Each structure stands twice: as C-alpha cells, then as structure tokens.
Amino acid sequence: MQENGFKQVPKTGVIYVMSKAQAHGFYYGNEEWSNLGQGAPETGHIDKNPDRLAGISLDYLSSEYSPVAGDMGLRQAVANLYNQRFRQDKSSQYTYENVAISPGGRAALCRIAATLGNINLGHFLPDYTAYEELLSVFSGFISIPIPYDEASGFKPDIRQMEKAIVDLGLGGILLSNPNNPSGQVIIGEQLKQLTTLAKQHRCTMIFDEFYSHYIYDTEQKAFSAAEFIEDVNKDNILIVDGLTKNWRYPGLRISWTLGPKSIIDKIASAGSFLDGGAVHAIQKAAIPLLDPLHAQKEAISIQHTFVKKRDYMVTRLREMGFVLPMIPQGSFYCFASLENLPEALQDGMAFFKALLKYKVICVPGEFFDVNPGQRRRSINKRLKKYVRLSFGPSLAEITRGLDHIQELLDQFA
C-alpha cells in the first residue's frame, strides 16, 4: 500500500508496543507506569558500578565530522578491550582496522546487511524483533527462519545449527547471544563449537552480543565469540556490541562491529551512504568507558544487581501462574508462557492490551516470530501464547508492574 508515493511501513515489535502505550497515557518519567516492555536497562547508579559518564565536552576537533569508520582512538580502544579480555594467548590480535563504529546497534546491523552477498541467511525463532525490519529492507540475500525447540525453553542446539547450515545451504547466520527474548546463552565449549562450524562450512556468523555482560549462574564476567577466533583477518565471524546495554548508556547510540579488515572496510563504506557515522563528541567521550578495568567493574555491577531482579521476577511470575520453560541465563528478559492463565489472557496480544489498562507495558510473543516481508502466511502460533517482560528497569518499577499484573489476574479469578 502506498500513499503519496511512499509505501506504508507497519509498526512492529517494540515500536508498536510503545506507540499503543503512549496512546493510553504513557510518557517517559511517568511514575504511574511500569515499562516492562522496552529493552532498556536502568541507567542511573547501581551497587558496585564504576563512575558514570557525567558530561560530554565539545571542542573544535570533535565538532568536525568523524570518519565514517569511527574515531581512531575509540576503534583502537575497542580492539584493545577484546584483546585483553579474550585474546591474551593468541598471536592474532585485533587492531583499529578490525573495528567499525556505528550510531547504534541497528545501524551496525544495517551496514552488515548492506554488505552481504546473495546468500541464504539463517535466523532463529524467537529472536530480536528489529531483525524483521532489517531483513525486510535488504533483498540481496534470502532470510531463512529456523525455530528453536520450545520443549527445551528455546535453548540453542549446536547440532541443529550444523544441520541447518548443511541442509539449507546457509551462507550466514544472524543470532543474538544471549538471546532476546529467551535469555538463553551459547557460551564456553558450545560457543567454541559454533565458531568452528562457521569456519568448517564457510558460513559467516554474525553475533549480536549486546547482552554479554548480562550473564548469570557463572563465574565469567563477560564472554564473546572473539575468544575462539583463530585469525582475526581470516575467520568469517562478525561481532556487534555497544554501549546501549553492556555499559547502560542507551541514549548515546554508540556501537561497534569487529571482523576481518576486508569486511570492516566494506561495512565502513556502507556507512557512508546509510548513516554517515556516529557523533564525534560522543565517540571521544566513550573511550575511557572501554578501559578494561572500567568495563570489568561495569560487568560485575550489572551481574550483582540484575541477578537479584531476575530471581525476583521469576519467582513472582511463577507464583501468578506464568510458565517459564527455563530461567533466563542472560539478558534481562523473562519470556513467559500464558498457557495456565485465564483463557481470555492466554493470547499475548490480548494480554498486552488488557495490561495497558493497568499501566504496565509488555511485548507480545508473536513479535519475536521474525517474518521478514511477511512472506510466511501464518505466524509461529506457539509464540502467540508468550509475552516478554523486562527486568531492565529499577526494582521499584518492576515491583509496581508485577503488582499491577496481579491486579489484572485477580479480575479474572
């Protein structure tokens, strides 16, 4: 459908959810509401956190355009962080040439998509809602959905992934790790196996690692596929991360992509016509945040605070009758089934709309059925009975939201 020469772009995922909430009176800072829908961490002080960035200065240099590939100092800081954290025993080391800076995660993924050749690109269900728009806009590749097993709590299976690569002729795989919305994680030996598969089958792996500080029930403070890359300029693995989640600065819109120099050059070229590059002054201000000691303190503080919020939300949801196939091992989401709730609330969209009247926002599970271009006639029906609830906000906001959910359920008791 077109209007005045422009095609109609549907509101999906979080964009749809937030626009509906705003129509019901929600606005940012309204303490009557609980925003358990939008994927954003609390940005203020939390226990054990390092000093927070308090200001961004501007001078004649940072008033200039930034190079589209990013400020040289920030690119090298990213490379140093990954070398220190994950590659101290490796002869192949990242340099600034292996890093491209983008204005946010979506921009980074769009740059990657714009450089992909004519391949079959696999993606897994459920996964990040914004992938749908990303995979719809670029038509140079064919996106192929692969469902995770619901009985396992949507936990990734390496054998299933290898079978998909071989049987479907995948030239690439895009996945969030930790997964958004399920909170399941591919880590350690499994992650090593997956990177090995990528090299064996010449399948480009695109890892969205935006939640890699949000891991629980493990001694690790951070993880990355970078740990298992042999040659940073030959292995066909791309890593995307940024300040949004792992440093709790969603408003700064700074992300980075790591990969072989030849691919990073293409990604930077794509940025020249897609977005023009990230804000120079913000890039300069971000450099100290990438100091390995600062990053480690941020990871420790996140895990210390967010595991408590996770456990609280899981307990409350289960007491109210929600079904959680598996406790989230990472991210800050609970992907909860409504199958045991009153019949009128067992559909995710119906639950979302009913909950708006109680000033609480969630995301219906059907949005995580990534269906680019709406090519599949029917959505993945099993996801219609799920909702995603975020424990990203403060504990007080989470508590208020869960209390209001209980009020909704009491009306149907």
NUVO-894888 format. One record per residue: x, y, z of N, C-alpha, C in turn. Coordinates in pm, whole numbers, padded with zeros to 5 digits, always signed. Layout:
! residues N
XYZXYZXYZ
...
END
This chain:
! residues 413
+00085-00119+00000+00000+00000+00000+00089+00124+00000
+00053+00225-00086+00132+00345-00095+00046+00468-00073
+00108+00571-00022+00041+00698-00002+00135+00809-00044
+00092+00886-00147+00174+00995-00200+00312+00946-00242
+00315+00824-00299+00440+00771-00349+00524+00699-00247
+00482+00697-00120+00557+00628-00015+00483+00502+00027
+00557+00395+00044+00493+00273+00090+00465+00282+00239
+00362+00210+00281+00326+00208+00423+00420+00115+00498
+00478+00165+00606+00570+00085+00688+00499+00049+00817
+00474-00081+00842+00400-00119+00962+00480-00098+01088
+00410-00067+01196+00474-00060+01327+00474-00200+01387
+00591-00251+01412+00600-00386+01468+00686-00383+01593
+00680-00491+01669+00765-00507+01785+00749-00397+01886
+00862-00351+01939+00861-00253+02046+00804-00119+01999
+00823-00085+01871+00768+00041+01819+00616+00040+01832
+00554-00071+01793+00408-00085+01806+00366-00077+01952
+00435-00150+02036+00402-00156+02179+00408-00018+02243
+00516+00055+02216+00532+00185+02281+00434+00289+02227
+00400+00280+02098+00303+00375+02043+00165+00351+02103
+00127+00225+02125-00001+00194+02189-00001+00242+02335
+00112+00223+02402+00120+00268+02542+00107+00420+02551
+00172+00491+02460+00163+00637+02460+00021+00684+02434
-00052+00610+02349-00192+00644+02324-00278+00625+02449
-00230+00542+02544-00302+00519+02670-00251+00610+02783
-00159+00702+02751-00114+00798+02851+00027+00780+02900
+00100+00681+02849+00237+00662+02893+00328+00773+02839
+00420+00819+02920+00531+00901+02874+00649+00872+02966
+00769+00896+02914+00889+00866+02991+00897+00957+03114
+00917+00896+03228+00919+00969+03353+00787+00963+03428
+00684+00904+03367+00554+00890+03433+00562+00773+03532
+00565+00804+03660+00588+00702+03762+00464+00619+03792
+00352+00650+03728+00234+00564+03742+00247+00438+03656
+00336+00443+03558+00350+00333+03463+00472+00246+03498
+00466+00121+03451+00580+00030+03460+00613-00016+03318
+00728+00026+03270+00769-00009+03134+00850-00139+03139
+00779-00250+03136+00844-00382+03133+00853-00434+02989
+00828-00343+02894+00827-00383+02754+00955-00345+02681
+00993-00219+02690+01108-00172+02614+01237-00232+02667
+01326-00268+02577+01452-00331+02618+01556-00228+02657
+01544-00174+02777+01639-00072+02822+01675-00098+02968
+01804-00093+03001+01845-00111+03141+01833+00020+03218
+01821+00009+03350+01824+00131+03430+01960+00197+03412
+01959+00328+03396+02081+00398+03356+02149+00473+03471
+02086+00478+03588+02145+00550+03700+02242+00465+03779
+02269+00510+03901+02363+00439+03988+02305+00305+04031
+02386+00199+04021+02354+00070+04080+02472+00028+04165
+02449-00063+04256+02552-00105+04350+02676-00156+04277
+02792-00113+04322+02923-00156+04272+02960-00099+04136
+02876-00010+04078+02912+00038+03944+03030+00136+03949
+03111+00141+03841+03218+00240+03834+03158+00378+03810
+03244+00480+03811+03196+00616+03787+03123+00624+03654
+03008+00691+03655+02928+00706+03533+02972+00832+03457
+02957+00825+03327+02985+00940+03242+02887+01052+03275
+02938+01168+03312+02852+01277+03360+02838+01391+03260
+02924+01395+03159+02916+01504+03064+02994+01472+02938
+02961+01542+02832+03028+01524+02703+03077+01660+02657
+03207+01674+02641+03264+01804+02602+03270+01816+02450
+03278+01938+02406+03282+01968+02264+03394+02067+02237
+03483+02035+02144+03588+02127+02105+03594+02134+01953
+03693+02205+01902+03697+02226+01756+03714+02093+01682
+03789+01997+01741+03813+01871+01674+03687+01784+01673
+03622+01770+01790+03502+01686+01796+03381+01752+01732
+03396+01881+01693+03291+01948+01617+03297+01911+01469
+03409+01854+01428+03424+01809+01290+03351+01676+01269
+03327+01643+01141+03277+01510+01110+03373+01405+01165
+03319+01296+01213+03402+01180+01245+03425+01099+01117
+03538+01030+01105+03549+00933+00996+03433+00834+01004
+03379+00793+00890+03261+00706+00890+03292+00575+00962
+03414+00527+00952+03453+00404+01021+03465+00425+01171
+03470+00550+01215+03477+00578+01357+03604+00650+01396
+03600+00714+01511+03717+00781+01567+03828+00680+01591
+03947+00713+01548+04059+00619+01558+04084+00576+01702
+04076+00670+01796+04101+00635+01935+04001+00537+01990
+03873+00554+01953+03769+00462+02000+03784+00326+01935
+03815+00324+01807+03834+00194+01738+03946+00114+01803
+04057+00183+01836+04168+00112+01898+04133+00069+02040
+04054+00150+02112+04011+00113+02247+03926-00012+02245
+03838-00025+02145+03757-00146+02131+03848-00266+02105
+03941-00251+02012+04033-00361+01981+04112-00402+02104
+04163-00305+02179+04241-00336+02299+04158-00411+02402
+04032-00371+02418+03945-00437+02516+03927-00584+02483
+03900-00615+02358+03877-00755+02319+04007-00835+02326
+04118-00774+02289+04246-00844+02301+04278-00877+02446
+04253-00781+02536+04283-00802+02678+04190-00904+02740
+04064-00896+02706+03965-00985+02768+03970-01127+02714
+03985-01140+02583+03961-01269+02521+04076-01325+02438
+04184-01248+02417+04284-01294+02320+04428-01278+02371
+04448-01280+02501+04583-01259+02554+04680-01368+02510
+04628-01489+02487+04715-01600+02449+04717-01625+02299
+04662-01532+02220+04652-01550+02076+04757-01465+02004
+04816-01522+01901+04913-01445+01821+04843-01344+01731
+04723-01377+01687+04645-01286+01603+04567-01190+01692
+04592-01060+01676+04532-00959+01762+04450-00859+01679
+04342-00809+01740+04265-00704+01675+04343-00572+01675
+04326-00493+01569+04372-00355+01565+04252-00267+01529
+04274-00138+01524+04165-00047+01488+04106-00083+01352
+04186-00146+01264+04138-00180+01129+04033-00292+01132
+04020-00358+01245+03919-00465+01260+03792-00413+01324
+03779-00282+01341+03667-00224+01415+03602-00113+01332
+03469-00116+01326+03391-00006+01269+03293+00043+01375
+03285+00174+01392+03194+00234+01488+03067+00279+01415
+02951+00253+01475+02823+00289+01414+02737+00365+01515
+02639+00441+01467+02548+00512+01558+02435+00421+01606
+02470+00322+01687+02371+00231+01744+02375+00093+01680
+02313-00003+01750+02316-00142+01705+02243-00166+01575
+02128-00101+01557+02053-00121+01434+02133-00072+01314
+02201+00042+01331+02284+00094+01222+02397-00003+01189
+02457-00062+01292+02564-00159+01269+02513-00279+01190
+02396-00330+01228+02339-00445+01159+02297-00409+01017
+02247-00287+00996+02211-00244+00861+02335-00236+00772
+02445-00187+00827+02569-00183+00749+02610-00324+00707
+02602-00419+00801+02639-00557+00769+02547-00612+00661
+02416-00590+00678+02319-00643+00581+02344-00587+00441
+02385-00460+00437+02409-00396+00307+02531-00454+00236
+02620-00519+00311+02741-00575+00251+02730-00724+00220
+02623-00789+00269+02608-00933+00248+02581-00963+00101
+02639-01071+00054+02616-01112-00084+02486-01190-00099
+02470-01253-00213+02349-01330-00244+02359-01467-00176
+02320-01471-00048+02333-01593+00031+02202-01627+00100
+02192-01749+00149+02084-01787+00241+02130-01751+00382
+02055-01661+00447+02091-01615+00580+01995-01674+00682
+02045-01759+00769+01961-01822+00870+01942-01733+00992
+01822-01736+01049+01796-01669+01177+01702-01757+01257
+01706-01746+01387+01638-01840+01475+01518-01776+01544
+01419-01860+01574+01295-01813+01636+01280-01877+01774
+01249-01794+01875+01228-01649+01870+01360-01573+01872
+01355-01449+01820+01473-01363+01825+01429-01218+01816
+01525-01130+01823+01509-00985+01836+01412-00929+01731
+01312-00855+01775+01205-00809+01686+01258-00720+01574
+01361-00638+01599+01410-00546+01497+01474-00618+01379
+01511-00747+01396+01564-00822+01283+01463-00828+01169
+01333-00825+01202+01231-00836+01098+01242-00721+00999
+01248-00597+01050+01260-00483+00961+01394-00487+00888
+01500-00524+00958+01633-00530+00898+01635-00627+00780
+01580-00746+00800+01584-00849+00697+01486-00820+00584
+01386-00734+00610+01288-00698+00508+01343-00594+00411
+01422-00501+00463+01466-00387+00382+01569-00429+00277
+01659-00518+00314+01766-00557+00222+01730-00688+00153
+01731-00685+00021+01682-00801-00056+01794-00875-00129
+01919-00846-00096+02030-00913-00163+02053-01054-00114
+01986-01093-00005+02002-01228+00049+01863-01284+00082
+01857-01413+00102+01731-01480+00137+01737-01518+00284
+01644-01466+00363+01642-01499+00506+01560-01625+00529
+01614-01713+00610+01552-01843+00635+01533-01862+00785
+01406-01871+00831+01381-01889+00974+01402-02033+01018
+01457-02050+01138+01482-02183+01195+01430-02179+01339
+01328-02258+01372+01271-02249+01508+01353-02326+01610
+01376-02263+01726+01430-02334+01840+01320-02423+01899
+01360-02528+01971+01267-02622+02031+01203-02561+02156
+01071-02552+02157+01001-02495+02272+01021-02580+02397
+01025-02712+02381+01037-02801+02497+01166-02779+02574
+01269-02729+02505+01398-02702+02571+01405-02560+02626
+01294-02487+02620+01296-02347+02662+01362-02259+02558
+01356-02301+02430+01416-02228+02318+01567-02219+02331
+01627-02321+02389+01772-02323+02407+01840-02360+02275
+01940-02285+02232+02010-02317+02107+02074-02455+02114
+02071-02525+02001+02127-02659+01990+02230-02657+01877
+02356-02683+01908+02463-02673+01810+02445-02774+01697
+02396-02894+01732+02374-02995+01627+02266-02949+01530
+02161-02888+01584+02056-02835+01498+02110-02726+01406
+02199-02644+01460+02257-02536+01380+02342-02592+01266
+02422-02693+01294+02505-02752+01188+02417-02815+01082
+02311-02883+01124+02219-02945+01028+02156-02838+00938
+02119-02724+00997+02059-02616+00920+02160-02560+00820
+02285-02543+00863+02388-02491+00772+02403-02581+00651
+02408-02712+00675+02431-02809+00566+02305-02826+00481
+02192-02854+00547+02069-02887+00474+02011-02769+00398
+02025-02648+00456+01965-02530+00395+02065-02446+00316
+02188-02493+00312+02290-02422+00236+02312-02280+00285
+02321-02264+00416+02333-02130+00472+02471-02071+00446
+02472-01949+00398+02597-01877+00382+02624-01785+00499
+02524-01769+00585+02539-01685+00702+02434-01715+00806
+02463-01681+00931+02367-01695+01041+02374-01567+01125
+02257-01514+01157+02244-01398+01245+02174-01443+01372
+02235-01416+01489+02169-01454+01613+02213-01364+01727
+02119-01339+01818+02151-01265+01940+02200-01365+02045
+02309-01332+02111+02367-01420+02212+02427-01334+02324
+02362-01331+02444+02241-01401+02487+02120-01366+02401
+02029-01462+02397+01913-01447+02311+01813-01348+02367
+01761-01266+02280+01650-01177+02310+01531-01229+02229
+01431-01294+02292+01381-01271+02427+01404-01380+02530
+01456-01497+02493+01450-01613+02583+01553-01606+02696
+01661-01529+02675+01765-01522+02777+01858-01643+02778
+01849-01730+02678+01938-01844+02671+02071-01804+02608
+02179-01873+02646+02314-01830+02612+02393-01946+02550
+02469-01914+02445+02569-02007+02391+02703-01959+02443
+02767-02038+02525+02887-01993+02596+02983-02110+02610
+03110-02080+02633+03209-02184+02661+03230-02278+02545
+03229-02409+02573+03258-02510+02473+03158-02506+02358
+03031-02478+02388+02931-02469+02281+02963-02354+02185
+03004-02242+02239+03038-02128+02154+03161-02160+02069
+03255-02230+02127+03373-02273+02052+03332-02364+01937
+03242-02458+01963+03194-02548+01858+03127-02472+01745
+03048-02369+01782+02976-02294+01681+03071-02214+01592
+03173-02153+01652+03269-02079+01570+03348-02174+01480
+03373-02294+01529+03442-02394+01447+03356-02434+01328
+03226-02451+01351+03134-02483+01241+03135-02375+01135
+03140-02251+01178+03141-02140+01082+03260-02152+00988
+03376-02186+01044+03495-02197+00961+03490-02321+00872
+03444-02432+00928+03439-02557+00852+03347-02547+00731
+03233-02482+00750+03131-02477+00644+03128-02343+00571
+03225-02257+00599+03234-02126+00533+03101-02050+00546
+03048-02052+00665+02922-01985+00695+02953-01865+00784
+02925-01747+00737+02953-01626+00815+02861-01619+00936
+02918-01605+01054+02840-01592+01177+02838-01446+01220
+02718-01394+01242+02701-01257+01290+02645-01265+01431
+02729-01236+01529+02690-01246+01669+02650-01109+01723
+02527-01096+01763+02477-00977+01832+02500-01002+01981
+02606-00939+02037+02648-00965+02175+02614-00849+02269
+02504-00781+02242+02470-00662+02320+02439-00691+02467
+02416-00818+02503+02383-00851+02641+02493-00936+02706
+02615-00929+02655+02718-01022+02700+02773-00991+02839
+02736-00879+02902+02764-00857+03044+02654-00915+03132
+02538-00941+03073+02421-00988+03149+02418-01141+03146
+02509-01202+03219+02512-01348+03229+02512-01385+03377
+02441-01493+03407+02415-01530+03547+02453-01677+03569
+02468-01712+03696+02497-01850+03735+02627-01900+03674
+02724-01812+03659+02855-01847+03606+02958-01754+03669
+03082-01799+03672+03190-01716+03725+03240-01614+03624
+03204-01633+03496+03251-01541+03394+03186-01403+03410
+03262-01300+03381+03211-01163+03389+03175-01108+03252
+03223-01171+03147+03189-01133+03010+03228-01250+02920
+03168-01256+02803+03205-01360+02707+03190-01303+02567
+03255-01367+02471+03245-01324+02332+03296-01435+02241
+03241-01441+02122+03294-01532+02021+03438-01499+01986
+03481-01376+02018+03619-01335+01991+03721-01428+02057
+03681-01493+02164+03772-01583+02236+03815-01700+02150
+03730-01739+02053+03754-01863+01979+03791-01838+01833
+03818-01715+01799+03863-01682+01663+04013-01707+01653
+04055-01777+01549+04198-01806+01532+04269-01688+01466
+04221-01646+01351+04284-01536+01278+04180-01426+01258
+04202-01310+01317+04102-01204+01314+04078-01151+01173
+04172-01176+01080+04155-01126+00945+04113-01233+00845
+04093-01357+00894+04051-01464+00804+03921-01530+00849
+03902-01546+00976+03781-01617+01024+03657-01533+00994
+03556-01599+00939+03436-01531+00890+03334-01510+01003
+03374-01434+01104+03289-01409+01221+03285-01259+01247
+03163-01206+01258+03141-01066+01290+03076-01056+01427
+03120-00960+01505+03069-00938+01641+03019-00796+01652
+02896-00780+01702+02836-00648+01719+02804-00628+01867
+02844-00513+01921+02816-00479+02061+02815-00327+02071
+02790-00275+02189+02787-00131+02205+02759-00088+02347
+02746+00042+02365+02725+00100+02497+02583+00084+02548
+02489+00052+02459+02346+00055+02491+02311-00029+02613
+02347-00157+02610+02310-00249+02718+02426-00274+02812
+02540-00317+02758+02650-00364+02842+02718-00253+02923
+02700-00128+02881+02751-00015+02959+02636+00073+03012
+02514+00037+02981+02391+00103+03031+02381+00250+02987
+02415+00276+02859+02402+00409+02802+02320+00403+02672
+02193+00364+02677+02116+00351+02553+02102+00481+02476
+02106+00596+02545+02087+00722+02477+02208+00770+02398
+02325+00708+02416+02445+00754+02347+02454+00701+02204
+02386+00591+02174+02381+00537+02038+02521+00515+01980
+02603+00439+02051+02736+00403+02003+02747+00251+02003
+02782+00196+01887+02805+00052+01877+02930+00028+01795
+02974-00097+01793+03091-00132+01713+03073-00271+01653
+03141-00291+01542+03147-00420+01474+03293-00461+01464
+03322-00585+01504+03456-00642+01489+03451-00750+01381
+03556-00755+01301+03563-00857+01197+03691-00843+01117
+03708-00927+01016+03825-00917+00929+03835-00779+00865
+03955-00728+00849+03976-00594+00794+03905-00576+00661
+03908-00675+00574+03847-00661+00441+03696-00638+00451
+03631-00703+00550+03487-00685+00567+03458-00553+00637
+03540-00517+00734+03521-00389+00803+03531-00273+00704
+03620-00283+00607+03629-00179+00503+03497-00166+00429
+03434-00277+00396+03305-00274+00325+03195-00216+00415
+03199-00254+00543+03099-00204+00638+03111-00053+00653
+03234-00003+00658+03254+00141+00668+03203+00211+00542
+03228+00151+00427+03179+00209+00302+03027+00215+00301
+02962+00110+00352+02815+00112+00359+02766+00223+00450
+02839+00249+00558+02801+00356+00649+02805+00493+00585
+02885+00510+00481+02897+00642+00419+02767+00684+00353
+02686+00588+00307+02557+00627+00248+02437+00590+00336
+02457+00503+00437+02345+00465+00523+02323+00561+00639
+02431+00599+00707+02413+00678+00830+02514+00790+00847
+02625+00788+00775+02723+00896+00783+02816+00891+00902
+02793+00797+00993+02883+00782+01107+02823+00831+01237
+02885+00791+01346+02837+00827+01481+02885+00967+01519
+02818+01023+01621+02851+01157+01668+02994+01159+01723
+03075+01252+01672+03218+01253+01704+03243+01277+01853
+03175+01376+01911+03198+01409+02051+03163+01294+02145
+03056+01220+02112+03018+01106+02195+03123+00995+02184
+03178+00975+02065+03283+00874+02049+03404+00909+02136
+03443+01034+02135+03557+01076+02217+03529+01050+02366
+03406+01082+02409+03371+01065+02550+03364+00919+02590
+03338+00831+02493+03321+00689+02523+03453+00616+02543
+03562+00671+02499+03691+00599+02502+03726+00550+02643
+03716+00631+02749+03752+00581+02882+03662+00465+02930
+03540+00458+02877+03449+00351+02918+03496+00215+02870
+03582+00214+02768+03633+00089+02712+03761+00042+02781
+03809+00118+02878+03923+00071+02957+03888-00064+03019
+03972-00166+03005+03936-00300+03052+03894-00306+03198
+03961-00230+03286+03925-00232+03428+03786-00171+03448
+03758-00061+03380+03627+00002+03389+03518-00094+03338
+03544-00157+03224+03446-00250+03166+03421-00368+03259
+03525-00417+03324+03509-00529+03417+03424-00489+03537
+03446-00368+03589+03365-00320+03701+03219-00304+03660
+03196-00259+03537+03058-00245+03489+02990-00381+03481
+03062-00481+03430+03005-00616+03421+02971-00672+03559
+03062-00652+03655+03040-00702+03791+02918-00636+03853
+02906-00505+03835+02792-00434+03894+02660-00479+03831
+02661-00499+03700+02540-00544+03630+02496-00680+03683
+02589-00773+03692+02551-00908+03736+02507-00908+03882
+02571-00828+03964+02535-00820+04106+02392-00770+04123
+02352-00671+04043+02219-00611+04057+02113-00688+03982
+02143-00729+03859+02039-00783+03772+02001-00927+03806
+02092-01003+03865+02054-01139+03903+01948-01136+04013
+01954-01037+04100+01852-01024+04204+01717-00990+04144
+01718-00900+04045+01594-00863+03979+01538-00981+03898
+01628-01057+03835+01583-01176+03762+01513-01274+03855
+01577-01305+03966+01522-01403+04058+01388-01356+04115
+01378-01227+04143+01253-01173+04195+01141-01185+04092
+01169-01147+03967+01065-01155+03865+01025-01299+03836
+01122-01388+03826+01090-01530+03801+01000-01585+03911
+01034-01556+04036+00954-01606+04149+00812-01551+04143
+00799-01420+04123+00667-01359+04120+00583-01412+04004
+00641-01424+03887+00567-01472+03771+00517-01615+03792
+00604-01699+03846+00562-01838+03868+00453-01846+03974
+00459-01762+04075+00353-01759+04176+00219-01718+04116
+00223-01635+04013+00100-01588+03950+00048-01684+03843
+00122-01789+03812+00074-01889+03717+00139-01887+03581
+00234-01796+03559+00308-01796+03432+00398-01919+03427
+00425-01965+03304+00515-02077+03283+00643-02025+03220
+00757-02049+03283+00887-02014+03226+00959-02144+03195
+00969-02178+03064+01032-02306+03027+01171-02321+03087
+01247-02210+03089+01380-02211+03151+01407-02075+03212
+01478-02072+03323+01519-01944+03382+01619-01878+03287
+01602-01748+03259+01699-01683+03169+01840-01688+03225
+01934-01731+03142+02075-01737+03180+02148-01608+03148
+02085-01524+03065+02145-01398+03025+02038-01298+02986
+02079-01180+02943+01992-01068+02906+01915-01019+03029
+01808-00940+03009+01723-00901+03122+01576-00916+03086
+01543-01036+03033+01406-01065+02994+01360-01201+03047
+01231-01206+03078+01163-01333+03101+01066-01353+02986
+01080-01464+02916+00988-01499+02807+00892-01601+02865
+00774-01552+02901+00682-01630+02984+00560-01677+02905
+00521-01802+02927+00402-01857+02863+00279-01824+02946
+00168-01794+02875+00041-01759+02938-00054-01878+02943
-00007-01997+02910-00095-02111+02888-00177-02150+03011
-00131-02118+03131-00204-02153+03252-00285-02038+03311
-00286-01923+03242-00364-01810+03289-00510-01826+03245
-00602-01743+03296-00740-01749+03250-00748-01742+03097
-00842-01810+03038-00848-01828+02894-00842-01696+02817
-00907-01594+02868-00912-01465+02799-00775-01397+02792
-00679-01444+02872-00547-01382+02878-00438-01473+02823
-00475-01580+02756-00375-01675+02708-00313-01636+02575
-00364-01532+02512-00306-01481+02388-00221-01358+02422
-00097-01355+02373-00005-01249+02409-00054-01110+02376
-00118-01094+02259-00168-00963+02220-00284-00920+02309
-00372-01015+02342-00484-00984+02430-00434-00946+02570
-00332-01018+02617-00275-00988+02748-00213-00848+02747
-00138-00817+02643-00074-00685+02632-00178-00573+02637
-00286-00588+02561-00388-00483+02555-00461-00470+02689
-00488-00583+02754-00555-00577+02885-00465-00511+02988
-00334-00536+02977-00239-00485+03077-00219-00334+03065
-00240-00279+02944-00227-00134+02928-00323-00059+03020
-00438-00117+03046-00536-00051+03134-00485-00045+03278
-00385-00127+03310-00325-00126+03443-00189-00056+03443
-00164+00016+03331-00042+00097+03319+00086+00015+03326
+00085-00101+03261+00204-00185+03251+00224-00221+03104
+00349-00219+03060+00383-00249+02920+00460-00381+02914
+00420-00467+02821+00495-00589+02790+00501-00600+02637
+00565-00703+02585+00573-00724+02440+00513-00861+02407
+00410-00866+02322+00352-00996+02283+00456-01085+02216
+00448-01214+02245+00546-01308+02192+00547-01318+02041
+00434-01291+01976+00427-01309+01832+00524-01217+01757
+00565-01106+01820+00659-01015+01753+00798-01076+01739
+00826-01181+01815+00957-01245+01808+00960-01358+01705
+00848-01375+01635+00847-01460+01517+00894-01373+01400
+01025-01369+01380+01082-01280+01279+01040-01329+01141
+00955-01250+01074+00890-01292+00950+00911-01184+00845
+01034-01171+00792+01067-01060+00701+00975-01056+00579
+00927-00936+00548+00841-00919+00433+00709-00989+00444
+00680-01043+00565+00555-01117+00587+00537-01227+00482
+00648-01296+00449+00642-01398+00345+00568-01523+00390
+00577-01554+00521+00504-01672+00569+00361-01630+00601
+00265-01705+00555+00125-01665+00565+00074-01666+00708
+00121-01758+00787+00076-01762+00927+00198-01753+01017
+00183-01681+01127+00296-01666+01218+00313-01793+01299
+00424-01801+01366+00455-01916+01451+00358-01916+01570
+00254-01998+01563+00143-01990+01659+00187-02016+01802
+00292-02094+01821+00334-02124+01958+00379-01998+02030
+00429-01897+01957+00476-01775+02021+00362-01681+02059
+00243-01705+02008+00129-01619+02042+00090-01632+02189
+00128-01740+02253+00091-01761+02393+00199-01709+02489
+00298-01636+02434+00408-01584+02517+00404-01432+02524
+00465-01379+02629+00496-01236+02638+00639-01222+02690
+00702-01111+02651+00833-01078+02706+00816-00970+02810
+00870-00995+02928+00869-00898+03038+01013-00867+03076
+01045-00738+03084+01183-00696+03110+01207-00669+03258
+01320-00720+03309+01364-00679+03442+01482-00580+03429
+01480-00504+03318+01577-00399+03299+01557-00278+03390
+01431-00236+03416+01409-00117+03500+01451-00140+03644
+01432-00037+03726+01465-00047+03869+01376-00150+03937
+01422-00200+04051+01343-00297+04125+01208-00240+04166
+01205-00110+04199+01078-00048+04238+00978-00049+04123
+01026-00020+04002+00935-00021+03886+00891-00162+03852
+00982-00259+03865+00946-00398+03841+00839-00443+03941
+00860-00410+04067+00764-00449+04172+00627-00389+04144
+00624-00261+04108+00497-00196+04078+00428-00264+03960
+00504-00298+03857+00446-00363+03740+00391-00500+03773
+00464-00579+03850+00418-00713+03886+00295-00706+03976
+00291-00605+04063+00172-00587+04148+00049-00558+04061
+00067-00478+03958-00046-00445+03870-00088-00565+03785
+00010-00649+03747-00024-00772+03676-00109-00861+03766
-00074-00867+03893-00154-00945+03988-00296-00890+03997
-00310-00757+03993-00443-00697+03996-00525-00737+03874
-00460-00739+03757-00528-00786+03636-00576-00930+03651
-00488-01016+03700-00525-01158+03715-00636-01175+03817
-00634-01092+03921-00739-01101+04024-00877-01071+03966
-00881-00989+03862-01010-00956+03800-01069-01075+03725
-00983-01173+03690-01029-01290+03617-01034-01414+03708
-01006-01395+03834-01002-01510+03925-01142-01570+03941
END
